[in-house]
Amino acid sequence: MSGRVPRLPPGAQDSDLGISLDGAWAQLLRREFEAAHAAACALALQHPANRDVLFLYAVSLRHLGRVAEALAVLEQLERHHPSYGRLFEERGLCHLAQRATEPARMAFAKAVQLNPGLAVSWTALERLYRQCGDRRAAEAAARSRAALEQLPSEIRAAEGLFGDGDSRAAEQMVRHYLKTQGAHVEGMRLLARIAMAHGVAGEAAVLLEKVLEMAPDHQAARYEYALALLRRLDPVRAQAELDTLLAVDPENSAYRLTYATTCARLGNLERALAVYRALASEPPAKAEVHLAIGHALKSLDRTGEAIESYRAAAALSAGYGSACWHLATLRTFQFEEAELERMIRTEADERTSPVDRYHLCFALGKTFEVRADYARSFHYYARGNELKRRECRYRPEVVENLVRLQTAICTREFFSARQGWGYPDAAPIFIVGLPRAGSTLIEQILASHSRVDGTMELANIPHMVRQSRDYLPLPDSPGYPGAIARLTRDDCARLGEHYIRETRVYRHGKPFFIDKCPSNFQDLGFIHLILPNCRIIDARREPMACCFSNFKQIFLPGAGPEFVYSFEDLAHYYRMYLRLMRHWDAVLPGKILRIQYEELVTDFSASVHRMLEFCGLQPEPACFEFHKTARAVHTLSAEQVRQPLNRDGLDQWRHFEPWLAPLRDALT
């Protein structure tokens, strides 16, 4: 038998399929292999793509000695469920039955990579590594198996469920264990990994902080904590954790790769490139390293070298989709016809992973848009968004509730009663709005001024807001924004000073600096309360143009917005943004300068003068020749802001107007 029988998600056991599967597994356990196989055959006719049916079918075939047929079923299973660790464990057992030790080792290694909770695979790997004389690998496999066996049975089962992709069932199980049995290091760590998988990096970081308090030498937890901090766009603290890890294990390639990423996020791109290139010179070749090199070079405006790095990543299948997407976004790049045909075939192949597939869809959408084949372009954009949205957890009601609470709490009277509070430093210039509304262009114009530091998309305000939500809950309402009503005058001054101190690492000594985090529009009341002398610029763009521009993009997982992958979500978010900005205009009159992208393009000089006057800056020629300013730009608009201003993007969405009626209707 291939390890523990897979547990079905909650509720499946009550369905006809669940009952049938339970019965067939019971037959396997009783060694009634023919009966189990017959049941699996019948279920496969009714559910030809079901994960658990195909797995049962393959296991029954192996137990009947029909190994070649079992391997064929596993290929079919992989086409539909390529991330299911148990299928690779079963493939390893099939290869062992055929005495094919090297394919078996590769299959078991893939199994534990996908699902570290597979004890059978760890046991097999230990034996196979010893047979080939790799003592170090055998001992590592033995340690992993032993660590798994030491876990409480509930945590071990939850590990397996999470590895199988049943994260909700795993979360329920581990939360129940922690509630009834108390804190457990590995249980809390698993809960943090589940949170990371769901894109909730803040919750993961809080859990991992508690884990490290209990087990400060837990290297794996510390690395996961660094990843969570990086996902939360907190590279300063992430780098501090990586320094600790590298002091213990300086040759660890995962630590070094993540350390280089923190360097890039902190603007030290040359240092990042040095580490990336050292890693690229070490076998085996890794697509993610070449991708990272390409990103750094693109930020430094070294496009030709970036193309070479992206091509190197594209040559490695693991990074193929992402590499193609980044190539497609480069203004000067065009795919050759053979490359384009390969992309189309790979995207249509069921064996292609969902992540590679939606990256390829967006790349094809961009490619056909450049070729003015708008019908084909929209087809791929729409398919890419559909695939990407499946892994998102955007909830419109959460945003709507936040807007309702902000308007109820942050009134004109609320701010009048707190006049003169906060930290008086006038250095920050906040640029807010929606993504793709021109915020990077505004940043580049202002960062061209001799008295303004351009930084990057800082996450300091979102972090402070999350801390309010976590640690300042009100009895009858969510912690934030209600918690800010509990802040004292001293609290506001302390928080403002904390923000100035924490952002100093991104500055280079100039009197002013830019904090361009578009989503900060949600928190302008909090920002005004702690930094009353800051400047705030709202980057606004025509709704159809702004929303469709977002629909054509892929953002960073976990850190990017999740509302952009459907017309309905985009329109709802845009409406909430307008509603909240109208409120801020009413309760903070004169505090916010609105820059309309269309006016910035058509009346550039007047718009720039307005911005500079609002920020208390004298006009300088460099601001009007912003495209000549040499600085690292990390956003999707990096290439655009290095070109002279043009009107090309104003009405670009109109090429797709025949397919955009649902978006227009949702916006009205």
C-alpha positions in Angstrom: 0.0 0.0 0.0 1.3 3.5 -0.8 1.4 5.1 2.6 -1.7 6.5 4.3 -4.9 6.6 2.4 -5.5 10.2 1.2 -8.1 12.0 3.3 -10.8 13.7 1.4 -11.7 17.4 2.1 -14.5 18.0 4.6 -17.9 17.4 3.0 -16.6 15.1 0.3 -17.2 12.0 2.5 -20.9 12.8 2.5 -21.2 12.8 -1.3 -21.9 9.7 -3.5 -18.3 10.0 -4.9 -16.8 10.2 -1.4 -18.7 7.2 -0.2 -17.6 5.2 -3.3 -14.0 6.2 -2.9 -14.0 5.3 0.8 -15.4 1.9 -0.2 -12.8 1.3 -2.8 -10.0 2.2 -0.4 -11.4 -0.2 2.1 -11.2 -2.9 -0.5 -7.6 -2.1 -1.2 -6.8 -2.2 2.5 -8.4 -5.7 2.6 -6.2 -6.6 -0.4 -9.3 -7.1 -2.6 -7.4 -5.6 -5.5 -9.6 -6.8 -8.3 -12.7 -5.4 -6.6 -11.0 -2.1 -5.9 -9.8 -1.9 -9.5 -13.3 -2.5 -10.8 -14.7 0.3 -8.6 -11.9 2.6 -9.8 -12.7 1.9 -13.4 -16.4 2.7 -12.9 -15.6 5.9 -11.1 -13.1 6.9 -13.8 -15.8 6.7 -16.5 -18.0 9.1 -14.5 -15.2 11.4 -13.2 -12.3 11.2 -15.8 -10.4 14.2 -14.4 -11.0 13.7 -10.7 -7.8 13.7 -8.7 -8.7 11.1 -6.1 -10.3 8.8 -8.6 -7.3 8.8 -10.9 -5.0 8.2 -8.0 -7.1 5.3 -6.7 -7.1 3.9 -10.3 -3.3 4.0 -10.5 -2.8 2.4 -7.1 -5.1 -0.4 -7.9 -3.3 -1.1 -11.1 0.1 -1.3 -9.4 -1.2 -3.7 -6.8 -2.4 -5.9 -9.7 1.1 -5.9 -11.2 0.0 -3.8 -14.2 2.6 -1.2 -13.6 2.9 0.2 -17.1 -0.8 0.9 -17.1 -0.5 2.5 -13.7 2.2 4.8 -15.0 0.0 5.8 -17.9 -2.8 6.7 -15.5 -0.3 8.8 -13.5 0.6 10.7 -16.6 -3.1 11.5 -17.1 -3.3 12.6 -13.4 -0.2 14.8 -13.8 -1.9 16.6 -16.8 -4.8 17.6 -14.6 -3.1 17.9 -11.2 0.6 18.6 -11.7 1.2 19.8 -8.1 -0.2 16.7 -6.4 2.7 15.2 -4.5 1.2 11.8 -3.9 1.1 11.0 -7.7 4.9 11.3 -7.7 5.2 9.1 -4.7 3.0 6.5 -6.5 5.2 6.9 -9.6 8.2 6.2 -7.5 6.7 3.0 -6.2 5.9 2.0 -9.7 9.5 2.6 -10.8 10.7 0.5 -7.8 8.4 -2.3 -8.9 10.2 -2.1 -12.3 13.6 -1.9 -10.5 14.3 1.5 -12.1 16.0 3.1 -9.2 17.1 6.4 -10.7 13.6 7.3 -12.1 12.2 6.2 -8.7 14.6 8.5 -6.8 13.6 11.5 -9.0 10.0 10.8 -8.5 10.3 10.5 -4.7 12.3 13.7 -4.6 9.6 15.5 -6.6 7.0 14.1 -4.2 8.6 15.5 -1.1 9.3 18.8 -2.8 5.6 19.2 -3.4 4.5 17.6 -0.1 7.1 17.3 2.7 4.5 15.3 4.7 5.0 12.1 2.7 6.8 9.7 5.0 6.9 6.8 2.5 8.8 9.0 0.1 11.3 10.1 2.7 11.9 6.4 3.7 12.4 5.4 0.1 14.7 8.3 -0.6 16.9 7.4 2.4 17.3 3.8 1.1 17.9 4.9 -2.5 20.5 7.5 -1.5 22.4 4.9 0.7 22.4 2.5 -2.2 24.1 5.0 -4.5 26.6 6.1 -1.8 25.2 9.6 -1.1 25.5 9.4 2.6 24.8 13.1 3.2 21.5 13.0 1.2 20.5 9.8 2.9 21.0 11.3 6.4 19.0 14.4 5.4 16.2 12.2 4.2 16.3 10.3 7.5 16.2 13.5 9.5 13.2 14.7 7.6 11.4 11.3 8.1 12.2 11.3 11.8 11.0 14.9 12.2 7.8 14.0 10.5 7.3 11.0 12.7 7.8 13.0 15.9 4.9 15.3 15.1 1.5 14.8 16.7 -0.7 12.8 14.5 -3.1 15.7 13.9 -0.3 18.0 12.8 1.2 15.3 10.6 -2.1 14.7 8.9 -2.6 18.5 8.4 0.9 18.6 6.8 -0.2 15.9 4.4 -3.5 17.7 3.6 -1.7 21.0 3.0 0.9 19.3 0.7 -2.0 17.7 -1.2 -3.5 21.2 -1.8 -6.3 20.8 0.7 -5.3 23.9 2.6 -8.7 24.7 4.1 -9.0 21.2 5.6 -5.4 21.5 6.9 -6.1 24.9 8.4 -9.2 23.7 10.2 -7.3 20.7 11.6 -4.3 22.6 12.8 -6.3 25.4 14.3 -8.4 22.8 16.2 -5.3 21.2 17.5 -3.7 24.5 18.7 -7.0 25.5 20.3 -7.3 22.3 22.3 -3.7 21.3 22.9 -2.0 24.7 23.1 0.9 26.3 21.3 3.0 24.0 19.1 6.0 25.1 17.1 5.4 23.1 14.0 1.6 23.6 14.2 2.1 27.3 14.2 4.7 27.2 11.5 2.3 25.1 9.3 -0.4 27.7 9.9 2.0 30.4 8.8 2.8 28.5 5.6 -1.0 28.2 4.9 -1.3 31.9 5.4 1.5 32.6 3.0 -0.1 30.3 0.4 -3.3 32.4 0.8 -1.4 35.6 0.3 -1.8 36.7 4.0 1.9 37.5 4.7 1.1 39.7 7.7 -0.6 36.9 9.6 2.3 34.5 8.6 4.8 37.0 10.0 3.0 37.3 13.3 2.8 33.5 13.7 6.5 33.0 12.8 7.5 35.7 15.3 5.9 33.6 18.0 7.5 30.5 16.6 11.0 32.1 16.9 10.3 33.3 20.4 9.7 29.6 21.3 12.4 28.2 19.1 15.0 30.9 18.2 17.4 28.4 16.5 14.7 27.1 14.1 16.4 27.9 10.8 13.6 26.9 8.6 11.1 29.1 10.5 13.5 32.0 10.4 13.9 31.7 6.7 10.1 31.5 6.2 9.9 34.6 8.4 12.3 36.4 6.1 10.2 35.4 3.1 7.0 36.7 4.9 8.7 40.0 5.6 9.8 40.3 2.0 6.3 39.5 0.8 5.1 42.3 3.1 7.6 44.6 1.4 9.7 44.9 4.5 13.2 44.3 3.1 15.0 45.9 5.9 13.8 43.4 8.5 14.0 40.6 6.0 17.7 41.3 5.4 18.4 41.4 9.1 16.9 37.8 9.4 18.9 36.7 6.4 22.1 38.1 7.9 21.5 35.8 10.9 20.8 32.8 8.7 23.9 33.4 6.5 26.1 33.7 9.6 25.2 30.0 10.3 25.1 28.7 6.7 26.9 31.1 4.3 26.8 28.8 1.3 23.0 28.2 1.4 21.8 29.1 -2.1 18.2 29.8 -1.0 19.4 32.2 1.7 21.7 33.9 -0.7 19.0 34.3 -3.4 16.6 35.8 -1.0 19.3 38.1 0.4 20.0 39.4 -3.1 16.3 40.1 -3.5 16.3 42.2 -0.3 19.3 44.1 -1.7 17.4 44.8 -4.9 14.3 45.9 -3.0 16.5 48.3 -1.0 17.9 49.9 -4.1 21.4 48.2 -3.9 21.0 46.7 -7.4 24.8 46.3 -8.1 25.2 44.3 -4.9 22.1 42.2 -5.8 23.5 41.5 -9.3 26.9 40.3 -7.8 25.1 37.8 -5.6 22.7 36.7 -8.4 25.6 36.2 -10.9 27.5 34.2 -8.3 24.5 31.9 -7.9 24.0 31.7 -11.7 27.6 30.4 -12.1 26.8 27.4 -9.8 25.1 24.3 -11.0 22.3 23.4 -11.4 21.0 26.3 -13.5 17.9 27.9 -12.0 15.4 29.9 -13.9 14.5 32.1 -11.0 18.1 33.4 -10.7 18.2 34.4 -14.4 14.8 36.0 -13.9 16.0 38.0 -11.0 19.1 39.2 -12.9 16.7 40.3 -15.7 14.6 42.3 -13.3 17.6 44.0 -11.8 19.0 44.9 -15.2 15.6 46.2 -16.4 15.4 48.4 -13.3 18.9 49.8 -14.2 17.7 50.5 -17.8 20.2 47.9 -19.2 17.5 46.4 -21.5 19.8 44.5 -23.8 21.4 42.6 -21.0 17.9 42.0 -19.4 16.7 40.4 -22.6 19.7 38.0 -22.5 18.8 37.0 -18.9 15.1 36.6 -19.6 16.0 34.4 -22.6 18.3 32.3 -20.3 15.3 31.8 -17.9 13.0 31.0 -20.8 15.3 28.2 -21.8 14.6 26.5 -18.4 11.0 25.3 -18.3 10.4 26.2 -14.7 10.6 29.9 -15.5 9.3 29.8 -19.0 6.0 31.5 -18.6 7.2 34.3 -16.3 10.3 35.0 -18.5 8.1 35.3 -21.6 5.8 37.7 -19.8 8.7 40.0 -18.8 10.1 39.8 -22.4 6.8 40.8 -23.8 6.6 43.9 -21.6 9.9 45.3 -23.0 9.1 48.0 -25.5 12.0 47.1 -27.9 11.5 43.3 -27.8 9.7 41.2 -30.4 9.3 37.4 -30.3 10.5 35.4 -33.3 7.7 33.4 -35.1 9.1 30.1 -33.8 9.1 31.4 -30.3 5.5 32.7 -30.6 4.3 29.3 -31.9 6.1 27.6 -29.1 4.3 29.8 -26.6 0.9 29.1 -28.1 1.5 25.4 -28.0 2.8 25.4 -24.5 -0.1 27.5 -23.2 -2.6 25.1 -24.8 -0.9 22.0 -23.3 -2.8 20.7 -20.3 0.5 19.6 -18.7 1.6 23.3 -18.4 1.4 24.5 -14.9 -1.3 27.1 -14.1 1.3 29.7 -13.2 3.2 29.3 -16.4 0.0 29.2 -18.4 -1.4 32.5 -17.2 2.0 34.2 -17.6 2.0 32.9 -21.2 -1.5 34.2 -21.7 -0.6 37.7 -20.6 2.6 37.5 -22.8 0.5 36.4 -25.8 -2.0 39.1 -25.1 0.7 41.8 -25.1 2.4 40.4 -28.2 -0.8 40.3 -30.2 -1.7 43.8 -29.0 1.6 45.2 -30.3 0.7 43.4 -33.6 -2.7 45.2 -33.6 -4.5 41.8 -33.6 -6.9 43.0 -30.9 -9.4 40.2 -31.0 -6.7 37.6 -30.4 -5.0 39.8 -27.8 -8.2 40.2 -25.8 -8.8 36.4 -26.0 -5.5 35.8 -24.2 -5.8 38.6 -21.7 -9.3 37.3 -20.7 -8.0 33.7 -20.4 -5.0 34.8 -18.4 -7.2 36.8 -16.0 -9.5 33.9 -15.5 -6.6 31.6 -14.6 -5.0 34.1 -12.3 -8.2 35.0 -10.5 -8.5 31.3 -9.4 -5.6 31.7 -7.0 -6.8 35.1 -5.6 -8.8 35.8 -2.5 -10.1 39.3 -3.1 -13.3 40.0 -1.1 -15.2 43.1 -2.2 -17.2 43.3 1.0 -13.9 43.8 3.0 -13.1 46.9 1.0 -16.6 48.2 1.2 -16.7 47.7 4.9 -13.3 49.6 5.3 -14.7 52.5 3.3 -17.8 52.6 5.4 -15.8 52.6 8.6 -13.3 55.3 7.4 -16.1 57.7 6.5 -17.9 57.0 9.8 -14.9 57.5 12.0 -12.7 60.0 10.2 -15.0 63.0 10.1 -14.2 66.7 9.9 -15.0 67.0 13.6 -12.6 64.1 14.3 -9.7 65.9 12.7 -10.6 69.3 14.2 -10.4 67.8 17.7 -6.9 66.6 16.8 -5.6 69.8 15.2 -1.8 70.0 15.7 -1.3 66.3 16.6 1.4 64.1 15.0 5.0 64.5 14.0 5.7 67.8 12.2 8.2 66.6 9.7 7.2 67.8 6.2 9.5 65.5 4.2 7.1 62.9 2.9 5.3 63.3 -0.4 2.7 60.5 -0.7 1.5 59.5 -4.1 -1.7 57.5 -4.0 -4.5 56.3 -6.3 -5.0 53.1 -8.3 -2.2 51.2 -10.1 -1.7 52.2 -13.7 -3.0 55.7 -13.1 0.3 57.6 -13.7 1.8 57.4 -10.2 5.2 56.3 -11.5 5.3 59.2 -14.0 4.5 61.7 -11.2 7.2 60.1 -9.0 9.8 60.3 -11.8 9.0 64.0 -12.4 9.3 64.9 -8.7 12.3 62.6 -8.1 14.1 64.5 -10.9 14.2 67.5 -8.6 17.4 68.2 -6.7 15.6 68.4 -3.3 13.5 65.2 -3.6 14.6 61.6 -3.1 12.8 59.0 -5.2 12.4 55.7 -3.3 10.2 52.8 -4.3 6.7 51.5 -3.4 7.2 51.7 0.4 5.1 49.4 2.6 5.6 51.3 5.9 2.1 52.7 6.2 0.4 49.4 5.4 2.6 47.7 8.0 1.6 50.2 10.7 -2.0 49.8 9.7 -1.8 46.0 10.1 -0.2 46.4 13.5 -3.2 48.6 14.5 -5.5 45.8 13.3 -3.6 43.2 15.2 -2.8 44.9 18.4 -5.4 47.6 19.0 -8.8 45.9 18.6 -12.0 47.7 19.7 -14.7 45.6 21.4 -17.5 46.4 19.0 -15.6 46.9 15.7 -12.6 45.8 13.7 -9.3 47.1 15.1 -8.7 49.4 12.1 -9.7 52.1 11.4 -11.6 52.2 14.8 -8.3 51.8 16.6 -7.0 55.2 15.5 -9.7 56.9 17.6 -7.9 55.5 20.7 -4.6 57.1 19.8 -3.4 59.9 22.0 -1.5 63.0 21.0 1.7 61.3 22.1 0.8 58.1 20.2 0.4 60.1 17.0 3.7 61.9 17.4 5.5 58.7 18.2 4.0 56.9 15.2 4.9 59.7 12.9 8.5 59.8 14.2 8.7 56.0 13.8 7.6 56.3 10.2 10.3 58.9 9.5 12.9 56.9 11.2 12.0 53.6 9.5 12.0 55.2 6.0 15.4 56.8 6.4 17.1 53.7 4.9 15.5 54.5 1.5 16.6 58.1 1.5 19.9 59.9 0.4 19.9 63.0 2.4 17.5 65.3 0.5 14.9 67.4 2.3 11.9 65.6 0.7 11.2 62.0 -0.3 8.4 60.2 -2.1 6.3 57.4 -0.7 4.5 56.0 -3.8 2.2 53.2 -2.5 -1.1 53.6 -4.5 -3.2 51.7 -1.9 -2.3 54.3 0.8 -5.5 56.2 -0.4 -7.3 53.9 2.0 -5.4 55.3 5.0 -5.1 59.0 4.3 -6.9 59.8 7.6 -4.2 57.8 9.6 -1.4 59.4 7.5 -2.7 62.9 8.2 -3.1 62.2 11.9 0.5 61.1 12.3 2.2 63.3 9.7 0.0 66.5 9.4 2.5 68.4 7.3 3.1 65.8 4.6 1.9 66.4 1.0 -0.5 64.0 -0.7 -1.0 63.7 -4.5 -3.8 61.6 -5.9 -3.0 60.2 -9.3 -6.3 59.9 -11.2 -7.0 58.4 -14.6 -10.1 58.0 -16.8 -11.9 54.9 -15.4 -12.0 52.7 -18.5 -8.4 53.4 -19.4 -7.2 52.8 -15.8 -9.2 49.6 -15.2 -8.4 48.0 -18.6 -4.7 48.9 -18.1 -4.8 46.9 -14.9 -6.6 44.0 -16.5 -3.6 43.6 -18.8 -1.1 43.2 -16.0 0.3 40.6 -13.7 1.4 41.9 -10.3 3.7 40.4 -7.7 2.1 37.4 -5.9 1.0 38.3 -2.4 2.1 41.9 -2.6 0.2 43.1 -5.7 -3.5 44.0 -5.9 -5.9 41.1 -6.3 -8.9 43.1 -7.5 -7.5 43.5 -11.0 -8.3 40.1 -12.5 -12.0 40.6 -13.3 -14.1 43.4 -14.7 -16.5 43.2 -11.8 -13.8 43.4 -9.1 -12.0 46.2 -10.9 -15.1 48.3 -11.3 -16.2 47.8 -7.7 -12.7 48.8 -6.4 -12.6 51.8 -8.6 -16.0 52.9 -7.3 -14.9 52.5 -3.7 -11.7 54.5 -4.4 -13.8 57.4 -5.8 -16.2 57.2 -2.8 -13.3 57.4 -0.3 -11.4 60.1 -2.1 -14.5 62.3 -2.2 -14.7 61.8 1.6 -11.0 62.8 2.1 -11.6 65.9 0.0 -14.5 66.8 2.2 -12.9 66.3 5.6 -9.3 67.3 4.7 -9.9 70.3 2.4 -6.8 71.5 0.5 -4.8 68.6 1.8 -4.7 66.6 -1.4 -3.6 67.6 -4.9 -5.3 65.7 -7.7 -3.3 65.1 -10.9 -5.4 63.8 -13.8 -3.2 61.7 -16.1 -4.9 63.0 -19.2 -4.2 66.6 -18.2 -0.7 65.8 -17.3 -0.1 64.4 -20.8 -2.0 67.1 -22.7 -0.9 70.1 -20.6 2.4 68.9 -19.2 4.1 72.2 -18.2 1.1 73.5 -16.3 0.6 70.2 -14.5 4.3 70.0 -13.4 4.2 73.6 -12.2 1.1 72.8 -10.1 2.8 69.8 -8.5 6.0 71.7 -7.7 4.1 74.6 -6.2 2.0 72.2 -4.1 5.2 70.6 -2.8 6.9 73.9 -2.0 9.5 73.4 -4.7 11.0 75.8 -7.2 10.8 74.7 -10.9 14.0 72.9 -12.2 14.7 72.0 -15.8 15.3 68.3 -14.9 11.6 67.9 -13.8 10.5 68.8 -17.4 13.1 66.3 -18.8 12.3 63.6 -16.4 13.1 60.8 -18.9 16.8 61.7 -18.7 16.9 61.2 -14.9 19.1 58.1 -14.1 17.5 56.2 -11.2 16.3 52.7 -10.6 12.6 52.2 -11.3 11.0 49.0 -10.1 7.5 49.2 -11.3 5.8 48.0 -14.5 6.1 51.6 -15.9 9.9 51.6 -15.7 10.5 51.8 -19.5 7.7 54.3 -20.1 9.1 56.9 -17.7 12.5 56.7 -19.5 10.9 57.9 -22.7 9.7 61.5 -23.6 6.0 62.0 -22.8 3.6 61.0 -25.6 -0.1 60.5 -26.0 0.0 56.9 -27.1 -1.5 55.5 -23.9 -4.4 57.9 -23.6 -6.9 56.0 -25.8 -5.2 52.7 -26.1 -8.1 50.9 -24.4 -10.4 51.9 -27.3 -8.8 49.3 -29.5 -10.6 46.7 -27.3 -13.9 48.6 -27.0 -15.9 45.8 -28.7 -15.2 43.5 -25.7 -15.4 46.1 -22.9 -19.1 46.6 -22.5 -19.2 44.5 -19.2 -16.5 46.8 -17.7 -18.3 50.0 -18.8 -21.6 48.7 -17.3 -19.9 47.7 -14.1 -18.4 51.2 -13.7 -21.7 53.0 -14.0 
